[in-house]
Amino acid sequence: MDAFFASVEALDDPNLRGRPLIVGGTGRRGVVASCSYEARAFGVRSAMPSAVARRLCPDAVFVAGRYSRYSEVSRQMHQIFERFTPVVEGISLDEAFLDITGSIRLLGPPPAIAAAIRNTVSAEMGLSCSVGGATVKFLAKLASEAAKPPVGGRGPQTNGVLIVEPGDELRFLHPQPIDALWGVGPATARRLRQVGVATIGDLAAMDPELLESVVGRSAGAHLANLSRGVDGRSVEVQRETKSVSHEETYPTDRRDAQGLRTAILGMADSVATRLRQAHLAGRTVTLKVRFGDFSTHTRSVTSPVALDDGALIARHGAALLDSFDVGRGVRLLGVGVTNLVAAGAGPAEQLRLDLSAGEPSRAVPTGASGRGRPSEPVPTRPSVAATSARAAVDAVRERFGPAAVGPAALLERRGRRAGRRDDDRWGPSEPTPDPRPGGDRSAGGGR
C-alpha cells in the first residue's frame, strides 16, 4: 500500500488530502509510522524521530496513529487479495505476497492481474497500492518498491505496476544499491562499501572468500544467492508467530519502580489477550528496558508451563524489573512472550486438590544482573477462579471493546484506564497545534 497509514487518515478526513501529513508518535520521543508523499518531498521517512520530521517539515500536520483502524482496513485489503488467489502471505498490515501461479489461466498474465488488483483496491477502498511481480519473493518485493509513486515528482513513472519478466531478473537486480538486499542493514552496507561493493551486481561478482570475511560464512552464502536472483522461499499462507510483545516509550525518563510495575501489568494484560486471541501460550517472558542514555537491556525467564494469563506474565515481568536499577531513568519499557506453543499443547500439570494458587514457579531467569530485592515466587498457573474470570473478561471485551474491563490497578482515581494505549506504539503523543485554517486539532486527531 502507498503511504498506508497516512492514506487512511486522508481517506477518513478529506481535509488532509494533498497536505504534508505525518502519522505516528507526535511527542518529542515519538517516531514516524507513515507519511504522505507531500511530506516525503521534505525528506521525512518512516521510523524517523518525530522531532526530526518536524524540523524538516514545520508545516506538516501530525496525527497520532489509530492501529485498530488500520487493522480494519488491512482486513478489507486482504479480502480483496484473496479473490485473486488463496495463496496470500501477509507480512504487515499494508503488505502481502501473493502466489498467482494457479490464477494465470483464469485471470490472465501477471501484468493484467497486477493491474486488476490495483484497480480493485482503488475502486473499493479509495486507496492506492503498488504491485511488483517476479519469479521469486525478494525480487517481487524490490519490484513493488520500484513501482512506488515518485517522491516530489522525481523518479520513474510505472503506473503502480512493475513486473520483472522471467529472464530479466539480473538486468533488473544488479543495478540496485547494495542495501536494497534483504539482510543488508546500514552496518553491513557500510562494510561492503569499504571493500568497493556499491551495487548488487558488485556483490554478485565478489570473491566468495572475501564476502565471507566481511559478513560471515552463513550471511555470505545467503547474500550471494540473493545477488544472483536465487530465493527458494515460497509464499506461506500462514506465517508462524514467533513472539507477542508490547512496549512503551515515555515522554520523560521514569524512576518510579511501583509505577513501572503497574505499566508492566498493562502490557502483560495486552500481550496475554493477544495470545489468547491467537490460541497461543508462551513459556519465556522477556522484559526490555531502555535507559535515558539509550542503552537497552533485556532479561528473560522461562516457566515450566506455557502462559497466557496476564497476571502471571506481569508477575514474571515485575520480578525481572527488580534486577534493574530504575533510578537511572527508564526511557522505554517492554514485555514480550516467546517460546510459543498452541494453547493447551504445553506440558500437562498434575491435578491437585488445592486449586487456589498454583505451585510457585521454578522458572530460571537468564541474563539477570542480580540487582534489586528478591522477588516472591511466581505461580505457574492461574487459579480456577482466575481462569473463569479471565474467560469472562475476554467475553466482555469481545462484545464491548478492549477498554470495557481490565485490571483495577490500571484505573486512575477518576476511573480512566491508565497505561499504554495500543495506538501509542510509535511513542508518546502530546497536543500539537493544527496548521489548517481554523483548526484546533490535537495530536490525537481529535478522535
DRENMARDO-639599 format. One record per residue: x, y, z of N, C-alpha, C in turn; residue number from 1. Coordinates in steps of 0.05 Angstrom, whole numbers. Layout:
residues N
      nx      ny      nz     cax     cay     caz      cx      cy      cz  resi
       X       Y       Z       X       Y       Z       X       Y       Z   NUM
...
END
This chain:
residues 447
      nx      ny      nz     cax     cay     caz      cx      cy      cz  resi
      17     -24       0       0       0       0      18      25       0     1
       8      46     -13      24      71     -15      18      89       9     2
      39      94      26      36     112      49      11     104      65     3
       9      79      73     -16      67      82     -30      82     104     4
     -17      86     127     -30      99     150     -38     127     143     5
     -20     142     130     -27     169     122     -50     170     102     6
     -51     150      84     -72     149      64     -99     143      77     7
     -99     126      97    -124     120     112    -134     145     126     8
    -115     160     139    -123     184     153    -135     205     133     9
    -123     207     110    -134     226      90    -160     216      78    10
    -164     190      77    -189     178      68    -211     185      87    11
    -205     183     113    -226     188     133    -230     218     138    12
    -210     235     132    -213     264     135    -203     277     109    13
    -221     282      90    -212     294      64    -197     320      67    14
    -200     334      90    -185     359      93    -155     355      94    15
    -146     330      98    -118     324      99    -106     318      72    16
    -122     315      52    -112     307      26     -95     329      14    17
     -73     320       2     -55     339     -11     -37     355       8    18
     -39     349      34     -22     363      53       1     346      62    19
      23     358      72      44     341      84      34     330     110    20
      29     304     111      16     291     134      35     271     146    21
      38     271     172      56     253     186      39     238     207    22
      41     212     207      26     195     226      46     181     244    23
      41     181     270      59     167     289      58     180     316    24
      80     177     330      83     190     356      88     219     354    25
      70     236     364      72     264     359      89     279     380    26
      97     265     402     113     277     423     142     278     415    27
     158     289     434     186     293     429     201     266     424    28
     190     245     436     203     219     434     188     200     415    29
     170     211     400     156     195     381     172     189     356    30
     162     170     340     174     164     314     152     165     293    31
     161     168     268     143     170     245     135     141     237    32
     109     136     237      99     110     228      94     110     198    33
      84     133     187      78     135     159      76     165     153    34
      80     172     128      77     200     120      68     201      91    35
      55     222      84      45     226      57      69     232      38    36
      64     230      12      85     236      -7      92     265      -7    37
      73     282       1      79     311       4      99     315      26    38
      97     300      48     117     302      69     144     290      61    39
     143     268      46     168     255      37     184     274      20    40
     172     292       6     186     311     -11     205     328       6    41
     199     331      32     216     346      50     238     329      64    42
     239     303      57     258     285      68     248     269      92    43
     222     271      98     211     256     120     208     227     112    44
     215     208     130     214     180     125     202     165     149    45
     192     141     144     183     124     165     206     117     183    46
     200     113     209     219     107     230     237     130     238    47
     233     153     226     249     177     233     238     188     259    48
     254     199     277     244     212     301     225     235     293    49
     203     237     307     183     257     301     195     285     303    50
     213     289     322     225     316     326     241     324     301    51
     255     304     289     270     310     264     251     316     241    52
     229     300     239     209     305     218     197     332     221    53
     192     341     245     180     368     249     199     390     240    54
     225     386     245     245     405     235     246     406     205    55
     245     383     193     246     382     163     222     393     150    56
     199     389     163     173     398     151     156     412     172    57
     163     437     178     149     451     200     119     454     196    58
     110     454     171      81     459     165      65     433     163    59
      78     410     170      64     385     168      42     383     189    60
      21     368     182       0     360     201       8     334     214    61
      10     334     240      17     310     255      -8     297     266    62
     -11     271     262     -34     256     272     -25     231     286    63
     -34     227     311     -28     203     325     -41     179     311    64
     -27     156     310     -36     133     295     -61     120     308    65
     -77     107     292    -100      92     301     -98      63     291    66
     -83      47     307     -76      20     298    -101       3     292    67
    -122       6     309    -145     -11     304    -159      -4     277    68
    -158      21     270    -170      29     244    -153      18     221    69
    -127      19     223    -110       8     202    -114     -22     200    70
    -118     -35     222    -122     -64     222    -148     -71     207    71
    -169     -55     212    -194     -58     199    -192     -56     169    72
    -178     -35     160    -174     -31     131    -156     -53     120    73
    -137     -62     135    -119     -84     125    -135    -109     120    74
    -154    -115     138    -171    -139     134    -187    -137     108    75
    -197    -113     102    -212    -109      77    -193    -113      53    76
    -169    -103      56    -149    -106      34    -143    -135      29    77
    -140    -151      50    -134    -179      46    -157    -195      34    78
    -181    -186      40    -205    -199      28    -204    -195      -2    79
    -195    -172     -11    -193    -167     -40    -171    -185     -52    80
    -148    -187     -38    -126    -203     -48    -136    -232     -52    81
    -152    -242     -33    -160    -270     -34    -179    -276     -57    82
    -190    -255     -70    -206    -260     -94    -188    -268    -118    83
    -163    -261    -117    -145    -266    -139    -129    -292    -135    84
    -125    -300    -110    -111    -325    -104    -115    -331     -75    85
    -118    -357     -68    -119    -364     -40     -92    -364     -26    86
     -70    -362     -41     -43    -364     -30     -33    -336     -25    87
     -41    -326      -1     -34    -298       7     -18    -300      33    88
       5    -287      34      21    -285      58      23    -256      67    89
       9    -249      88      11    -222      98      36    -219     114    90
      52    -198     108      77    -194     123      76    -169     140    91
      55    -153     137      50    -130     154      21    -121     148    92
      12    -100     162     -15     -90     157     -18     -81     128    93
       3     -71     116       0     -58      90      15     -72      67    94
      22     -97      72      39    -111      51      34    -141      52    95
      34    -153      29      30    -182      27      43    -193       2    96
      49    -218       3      58    -233     -21      34    -250     -31    97
      31    -251     -57      10    -267     -69      23    -286     -90    98
      18    -311     -87      27    -330    -108       4    -334    -128    99
       8    -323    -152     -14    -324    -172     -10    -346    -193   100
       9    -364    -188      15    -385    -207     -11    -399    -217   101
     -28    -406    -197     -52    -421    -204     -75    -403    -215   102
     -71    -377    -216     -92    -359    -225     -88    -349    -254   103
     -65    -354    -265     -59    -342    -291     -78    -352    -313   104
     -84    -378    -313    -102    -389    -334    -129    -376    -333   105
    -139    -370    -308    -166    -359    -305    -166    -329    -308   106
    -146    -315    -297    -147    -286    -295    -129    -271    -315   107
    -111    -286    -329     -94    -273    -348     -65    -271    -339   108
     -48    -258    -355     -20    -257    -348     -15    -239    -324   109
       9    -242    -312      15    -226    -288      11    -196    -290   110
      18    -182    -311      13    -153    -312     -17    -147    -310   111
     -34    -164    -323     -62    -159    -322     -73    -163    -294   112
     -63    -184    -280     -72    -190    -253     -63    -167    -234   113
     -39    -158    -237     -28    -137    -220     -45    -111    -224   114
     -52    -105    -249     -68     -81    -254     -96     -84    -242   115
    -107    -108    -244    -134    -113    -234    -134    -110    -203   116
    -113    -120    -190    -112    -117    -161    -111     -88    -154   117
     -94     -73    -167     -91     -45    -161    -117     -29    -166   118
    -131     -35    -188    -155     -22    -195    -178     -28    -175   119
    -179     -54    -166    -199     -62    -147    -195     -48    -120   120
    -170     -47    -110    -164     -34     -85    -172      -4     -87   121
    -166       8    -109    -173      36    -113    -203      41    -114   122
    -217      24    -128    -246      28    -132    -261      22    -106   123
    -254       2     -92    -270      -7     -69    -260       5     -43   124
    -235      13     -41    -224      23     -16    -217      53     -17   125
    -214      64     -41    -206      92     -43    -177      96     -36   126
    -161      75     -38    -132      76     -31    -116      66     -55   127
     -90      73     -55     -73      63     -77     -52      44     -67   128
     -44      26     -84     -23       7     -77      -4       4    -101   129
      19      -6     -96      39     -11    -117      44     -41    -117   130
      45     -52    -141      47     -81    -144      72     -88    -160   131
      88    -105    -148     111    -116    -162     109    -146    -166   132
     119    -156    -188     117    -184    -194     143    -195    -204   133
     149    -220    -196     174    -233    -205     171    -263    -199   134
     191    -278    -207     190    -307    -203     198    -315    -175   135
     210    -297    -159     218    -303    -132     209    -280    -114   136
     207    -285     -88     195    -266     -69     210    -240     -67   137
     236    -242     -62     250    -217     -56     252    -199     -81   138
     251    -210    -105     251    -194    -129     223    -181    -132   139
     202    -195    -125     175    -183    -126     174    -159    -106   140
     186    -163     -83     187    -141     -63     202    -117     -75   141
     225    -121     -87     240     -99     -98     225     -86    -121   142
     210    -102    -137     195     -91    -159     172     -73    -148   143
     160     -81    -126     138     -65    -114     149     -38    -104   144
     174     -38     -94     186     -13     -85     191       5    -109   145
     201      -7    -131     207       8    -155     181      19    -168   146
     158       6    -162     133      15    -174     120      37    -158   147
     132      45    -136     120      66    -119     119      93    -133   148
     100     110    -125      99     137    -137     125     152    -133   149
     134     168    -151     158     184    -147     155     205    -126   150
     175     210    -110     174     230     -89     181     257    -100   151
     164     277     -96     169     304    -105     170     306    -135   152
     156     287    -149     156     288    -178     181     277    -191   153
     199     266    -175     224     255    -185     222     224    -186   154
     234     212    -205     234     183    -207     218     172    -230   155
     221     146    -237     208     135    -260     178     133    -255   156
     162     135    -277     133     132    -276     127     103    -284   157
     114      88    -266     109      59    -271      79      53    -272   158
      62      73    -267      33      68    -265      27      48    -243   159
      44      46    -223      39      30    -199      43       0    -203   160
      53      -9    -226      57     -38    -231      84     -41    -244   161
     100     -60    -234     125     -67    -247     129     -97    -245   162
     130    -110    -268     134    -139    -269     162    -145    -280   163
     177    -160    -265     203    -169    -275     199    -196    -289   164
     200    -195    -315     194    -219    -331     216    -240    -328   165
     209    -266    -330     229    -287    -329     252    -282    -349   166
     276    -284    -341     299    -279    -357     310    -251    -354   167
     294    -233    -342     303    -205    -338     312    -200    -309   168
     313    -221    -293     318    -217    -264     344    -202    -259   169
     366    -211    -271     392    -199    -264     394    -171    -276   170
     382    -166    -299     383    -140    -311     369    -119    -293   171
     347    -128    -280     334    -111    -261     349    -109    -234   172
     360    -131    -225     371    -133    -198     398    -119    -196   173
     416    -124    -214     444    -117    -210     449     -87    -208   174
     434     -69    -220     440     -40    -216     430     -30    -189   175
     414     -46    -174     403     -36    -149     425     -32    -128   176
     422     -12    -110     442      -8     -89     444     -32     -70   177
     466     -35     -58     472     -59     -42     452     -61     -19   178
     444     -38      -7     426     -40      16     397     -46       9   179
     392     -51     -17     365     -60     -25     361     -89     -19   180
     382    -104     -15     380    -133      -9     370    -137      19   181
     352    -157      22     343    -166      48     368    -175      64   182
     370    -166      89     392    -175     105     416    -156     105   183
     415    -135      88     437    -116      88     427     -90     101   184
     434     -87     126     428     -63     141     450     -42     138   185
     447     -20     152     467       2     149     496      -7     156   186
     499     -23     177     526     -32     184     539     -50     163   187
     523     -70     153     533     -88     133     539     -73     107   188
     521     -55     100     525     -39      75     551     -22      77   189
     556     -11     101     580       5     105     605     -13     101   190
     605     -37     113     628     -54     110     632     -63      81   191
     610     -68      67     613     -76      38     623     -53      21   192
     614     -29      27     623      -6      11     653      -1      16   193
     662      -8      40     691      -4      46     709     -22      29   194
     697     -44      18     713     -62       1     704     -58     -29   195
     690     -36     -34     684     -30     -62     658     -41     -73   196
     640     -50     -56     615     -61     -65     593     -40     -61   197
     584     -29     -83     563      -8     -82     536     -18     -92   198
     536     -37    -111     511     -47    -123     509     -77    -118   199
     485     -88    -123     481    -117    -121     498    -131    -142   200
     501    -119    -165     519    -131    -186     547    -133    -176   201
     557    -113    -161     584    -115    -150     586    -138    -131   202
     565    -143    -115     566    -165     -96     565    -191    -110   203
     550    -193    -132     549    -219    -147     576    -226    -159   204
     592    -206    -165     618    -211    -177     640    -214    -156   205
     633    -211    -131     653    -211    -109     664    -239    -104   206
     689    -240     -97     702    -265     -90     688    -277     -65   207
     679    -302     -65     664    -313     -43     679    -312     -16   208
     705    -317     -17     721    -317       8     722    -289      19   209
     724    -269       2     725    -241      11     698    -233      23   210
     676    -242      10     650    -236      20     646    -248      48   211
     654    -273      52     651    -286      78     668    -273      99   212
     691    -262      91     708    -248     111     695    -222     120   213
     678    -211     103     665    -185     110     640    -190     126   214
     623    -209     119     597    -212     132     593    -239     146   215
     613    -257     144     610    -284     156     601    -305     136   216
     605    -330     143     600    -351     124     571    -354     117   217
     554    -356     137     525    -360     132     513    -337     117   218
     518    -312     127     507    -289     114     518    -286      86   219
     544    -293      82     556    -290      56     543    -308      36   220
     537    -333      43     524    -351      25     496    -342      18   221
     482    -331      38     454    -321      34     454    -298      15   222
     472    -278      20     472    -255       3     482    -261     -25   223
     500    -280     -28     510    -288     -54     487    -299     -71   224
     470    -316     -58     447    -327     -73     428    -305     -81   225
     421    -287     -63     403    -265     -70     414    -248     -92   226
     440    -243     -92     451    -226    -113     450    -238    -140   227
     445    -264    -141     442    -278    -167     413    -285    -173   228
     395    -273    -157     366    -277    -162     356    -304    -152   229
     370    -317    -133     362    -343    -122     349    -339     -95   230
     324    -346     -93     308    -344     -68     289    -367     -68   231
     294    -388     -52     278    -412     -52     253    -410     -34   232
     248    -388     -21     226    -386      -3     199    -384     -18   233
     180    -400      -9     153    -399     -22     135    -381      -6   234
     112    -374     -18      92    -358      -5      78    -375      16   235
      79    -367      41      67    -382      63      40    -370      71   236
      20    -386      68      -7    -376      74     -10    -367     103   237
       1    -382     121       1    -375     149      29    -374     160   238
      38    -350     167      64    -347     178      64    -353     208   239
      82    -369     217      83    -376     245      91    -352     263   240
      74    -348     283      80    -326     302     103    -334     320   241
     124    -318     322     147    -324     338     146    -311     366   242
     132    -289     368     131    -275     393     108    -256     394   243
     100    -248     417      79    -227     421      91    -208     442   244
      91    -182     436     103    -163     454      89    -137     454   245
      95    -121     474      83     -94     478     104     -77     491   246
     108     -52     481     127     -35     494     118      -6     493   247
     129      10     510     121      38     512     145      56     516   248
     146      78     501     166      99     505     154     122     521   249
     168     132     541     156     152     559     165     180     551   250
     148     200     555     155     227     549     179     237     564   251
     182     228     590     205     235     606     214     209     620   252
     240     207     626     250     183     639     236     178     666   253
     229     153     670     215     145     694     233     131     714   254
     230     137     740     246     125     761     228     113     783   255
     202     113     779     184     103     799     179      73     795   256
     192      56     812     190      27     808     162      17     809   257
     146      27     828     118      17     830     102      25     806   258
     106      49     796      92      57     772      99      40     748   259
     125      32     747     134      15     725     122     -13     727   260
     119     -22     752     106     -48     755      77     -47     745   261
      63     -25     751      36     -21     741      36     -21     710   262
      55      -7     698      57      -7     669      62     -35     658   263
      78     -51     672      83     -79     664      57     -94     664   264
      40     -89     684      14    -103     686      -3     -97     661   265
      -3     -71     653     -19     -64     630      -9     -77     605   266
      17     -78     601      29     -90     577      24    -120     577   267
      28    -133     601      23    -162     603      -6    -169     597   268
     -24    -152     606     -52    -157     600     -57    -156     570   269
     -45    -137     557     -49    -135     527     -36    -159     513   270
     -12    -167     522       2    -189     510     -15    -215     514   271
     -24    -219     538     -40    -243     544     -65    -244     527   272
     -78    -222     524    -103    -221     508     -97    -229     480   273
     -76    -218     468     -69    -225     441     -61    -254     438   274
     -47    -265     459     -41    -294     458     -66    -310     457   275
     -85    -304     474    -110    -320     475    -126    -317     449   276
    -126    -293     438    -140    -289     412    -128    -307     390   277
    -101    -311     392     -88    -327     372     -86    -357     381   278
     -98    -363     403     -98    -391     414     -70    -400     418   279
     -54    -383     430     -26    -389     436     -20    -385     465   280
       2    -396     474      13    -391     500      44    -392     498   281
      58    -380     517      87    -379     515     101    -385     541   282
     124    -396     539     139    -404     564     159    -383     573   283
     169    -366     554     190    -348     561     179    -319     562   284
     183    -306     584     175    -278     588     200    -261     588   285
     200    -240     571     223    -222     569     215    -194     576   286
     232    -181     591     228    -153     598     250    -137     584   287
     242    -116     570     261     -99     555     261     -71     569   288
     285     -61     575     288     -35     588     308     -19     572   289
     300       6     565     319      24     552     321      49     571   290
     346      55     579     350      77     597     353     103     582   291
     355     125     597     356     151     585     381     155     567   292
     402     140     572     426     142     556     424     124     531   293
     400     113     525     395      96     502     407      68     504   294
     420      61     526     429      33     529     404      16     534   295
     403      -7     520     380     -25     521     388     -52     531   296
     372     -62     550     378     -88     563     353    -105     564   297
     356    -131     563     333    -149     566     340    -170     587   298
     319    -179     601     321    -201     619     298    -220     612   299
     303    -246     615     283    -266     608     281    -287     630   300
     258    -299     631     253    -321     650     236    -341     636   301
     242    -367     639     227    -388     626     211    -404     647   302
     185    -407     642     167    -420     660     166    -450     653   303
     160    -467     673     157    -496     667     133    -502     649   304
     113    -484     649      90    -488     632      85    -463     616   305
      70    -466     594      64    -443     576      42    -426     589   306
      45    -399     586      28    -380     599      12    -364     579   307
     -13    -358     586     -29    -338     570     -46    -321     589   308
     -37    -320     614     -50    -305     635     -35    -279     641   309
     -49    -256     639     -35    -231     642     -24    -227     669   310
     -38    -236     690     -28    -232     717      -1    -247     722   311
       0    -271     712      25    -287     715      48    -275     699   312
      42    -267     674      62    -254     657      72    -229     671   313
      54    -214     683      62    -189     696      79    -195     720   314
      73    -215     735      89    -221     759     117    -230     751   315
     120    -245     729     147    -251     719     161    -225     711   316
     147    -208     696     159    -183     688     168    -165     711   317
     151    -164     732     157    -148     755     182    -159     770   318
     183    -186     771     207    -198     783     232    -191     768   319
     230    -191     741     253    -184     725     261    -155     728   320
     241    -138     732     247    -109     736     264    -105     760   321
     262    -122     780     278    -118     805     308    -122     800   322
     315    -133     777     344    -136     771     356    -111     758   323
     339     -90     754     349     -65     742     349     -43     762   324
     367     -25     759     368       0     775     352      21     760   325
     326      23     766     309      42     752     315      70     759   326
     331      75     780     339     102     787     355     115     765   327
     366     100     746     380     112     723     361     127     705   328
     335     120     706     316     133     689     309     116     665   329
     284     106     664     275      87     643     261     103     621   330
     272     101     597     261     114     574     240      97     560   331
     245      71     559     227      52     545     224      27     562   332
     201      16     562     196      -9     577     179     -27     559   333
     185     -53     558     170     -71     541     168     -99     554   334
     146    -113     548     141    -140     557     136    -157     533   335
     149    -180     531     145    -198     509     143    -227     518   336
     130    -244     502     128    -273     508     137    -287     483   337
     156    -306     486     166    -322     464     164    -352     472   338
     177    -369     455     176    -398     460     146    -407     460   339
     133    -399     438     104    -403     436      96    -431     428   340
      73    -439     438      60    -465     431      31    -460     428   341
      17    -478     415     -12    -477     413     -24    -479     441   342
     -44    -464     447     -57    -465     473     -65    -493     480   343
     -57    -502     504     -63    -529     512     -43    -550     503   344
     -23    -541     488      -3    -561     477      21    -562     495   345
      23    -546     515      47    -546     532      47    -570     551   346
      68    -572     569      69    -594     588      44    -594     606   347
      33    -618     610      10    -621     626      17    -619     656   348
      -1    -608     672       4    -606     700     -12    -627     715   349
       0    -638     736     -14    -658     752     -38    -645     766   350
     -60    -659     767     -84    -648     781     -78    -647     810   351
     -89    -626     823     -85    -621     852    -111    -617     866   352
    -112    -623     892    -136    -617     907    -136    -587     915   353
    -113    -575     918    -111    -546     925    -112    -531     899   354
    -134    -518     892    -138    -504     867    -136    -474     870   355
    -125    -464     892    -127    -436     897    -106    -419     885   356
     -81    -429     884     -59    -411     876     -41    -422     856   357
     -38    -447     854     -18    -458     835       9    -460     849   358
      27    -477     839      53    -480     850      71    -456     845   359
      89    -450     863     108    -429     857     125    -437     833   360
     133    -417     817     148    -422     793     177    -430     800   361
     187    -449     786     215    -456     787     230    -445     763   362
     218    -425     751     230    -413     727     257    -400     734   363
     276    -403     715     302    -392     720     307    -368     702   364
     313    -345     713     318    -321     696     345    -323     682   365
     346    -312     658     371    -311     643     379    -282     638   366
     404    -277     641     414    -250     636     409    -231     658   367
     400    -240     681     394    -222     703     420    -214     718   368
     420    -189     727     445    -180     740     445    -185     770   369
     422    -193     781     421    -197     809     416    -172     825   370
     414    -149     812     410    -124     826     381    -123     836   371
     376    -110     859     349    -106     869     341    -126     889   372
     317    -123     900     308    -140     921     298    -167     910   373
     300    -189     925     290    -215     916     260    -213     913   374
     249    -228     894     220    -227     889     207    -252     900   375
     180    -250     904     165    -273     912     163    -293     889   376
     160    -319     896     156    -339     875     131    -332     858   377
     133    -338     833     110    -333     815      96    -359     809   378
      69    -360     813      55    -385     807      58    -393     778   379
      57    -419     773      59    -429     745      33    -427     730   380
      11    -425     744     -15    -424     731     -35    -409     748   381
     -55    -397     735     -75    -383     750     -94    -402     765   382
    -107    -392     785    -127    -408     799    -151    -413     782   383
    -168    -432     790    -192    -438     775    -210    -413     774   384
    -211    -398     796    -227    -374     797    -216    -353     777   385
    -189    -350     777    -177    -331     758    -182    -339     729   386
    -181    -365     723    -186    -374     696    -214    -367     687   387
    -233    -372     705    -261    -365     699    -265    -335     695   388
    -252    -319     712    -254    -290     709    -242    -281     683   389
    -219    -293     675    -206    -286     650    -225    -291     627   390
    -238    -314     627    -257    -320     605    -279    -300     604   391
    -289    -291     628    -310    -271     628    -300    -245     617   392
    -275    -237     624    -264    -212     615    -261    -213     584   393
    -252    -235     573    -250    -238     544    -277    -235     531   394
    -298    -246     543    -324    -244     531    -334    -215     532   395
    -330    -201     554    -338    -173     556    -324    -156     535   396
    -297    -160     532    -282    -145     513    -290    -150     485   397
    -297    -176     479    -306    -183     452    -331    -168     445   398
    -348    -163     465    -374    -151     459    -373    -120     461   399
    -358    -110     480    -359     -81     486    -332     -67     480   400
    -312     -81     471    -287     -68     465    -265     -73     486   401
    -240     -69     478    -217     -77     496    -216     -59     520   402
    -227     -35     520    -225     -17     544    -248     -21     563   403
    -266     -39     558    -290     -42     574    -284     -53     602   404
    -264     -69     605    -257     -81     631    -228     -88     631   405
    -216     -86     655    -187     -92     657    -179     -93     686   406
    -154     -97     691    -144     -98     719    -149     -72     733   407
    -158     -74     758    -165     -50     774    -140     -33     778   408
    -116     -45     779     -92     -29     784     -86     -10     762   409
     -99     -14     739     -94       4     716    -113      28     716   410
    -131      30     736    -150      52     737    -139      75     753   411
    -140      98     742    -132     122     757    -155     130     776   412
    -151     149     792    -171     157     813    -197     164     800   413
    -197     176     777    -222     185     765    -235     163     747   414
    -223     139     748    -235     117     734    -226     113     705   415
    -207     130     696    -197     127     668    -175     106     668   416
    -176      89     648    -156      68     647    -128      80     641   417
    -109      73     658     -82      84     656     -66      65     639   418
     -41      73     633     -23      55     619     -24      61     589   419
     -11      44     574      -6      48     546     -30      41     529   420
     -37      58     511     -58      52     491     -44      38     467   421
     -60      22     453     -48       7     431     -38      26     409   422
     -50      50     407     -42      69     387     -17      84     394   423
      -6      80     418      18      94     427      43      78     419   424
      41      58     402      64      41     396      86      57     382   425
      80      81     372     101      97     358     112     119     376   426
     108     116     402     118     135     420      97     153     432   427
     103     167     453      83     184     467      74     207     449   428
      49     214     452      38     236     438      32     259     457   429
      31     283     447      24     306     463      10     326     445   430
      -5     344     456     -20     363     439      -2     379     421   431
     -11     381     396       5     396     376     -15     413     360   432
      -9     439     356     -28     456     341     -30     447     312   433
     -55     449     302     -60     442     274     -56     466     256   434
     -39     464     235     -35     487     218     -57     493     199   435
     -79     477     198    -100     482     179    -116     507     189   436
    -126     523     170    -142     546     178    -165     539     196   437
    -167     552     219    -188     547     238    -185     521     253   438
    -163     506     248    -160     480     261    -151     483     289   439
    -162     466     306    -153     465     334    -151     436     342   440
    -138     421     324    -138     392     327    -115     383     345   441
    -120     365     363     -99     355     380     -82     335     364   442
     -59     327     376     -42     308     363     -56     281     359   443
     -76     276     375     -90     251     373    -111     251     351   444
    -112     272     336    -130     273     313    -158     281     321   445
    -163     288     346    -189     296     354    -209     274     355   446
    -199     249     353    -217     226     352    -217     213     380   447
END
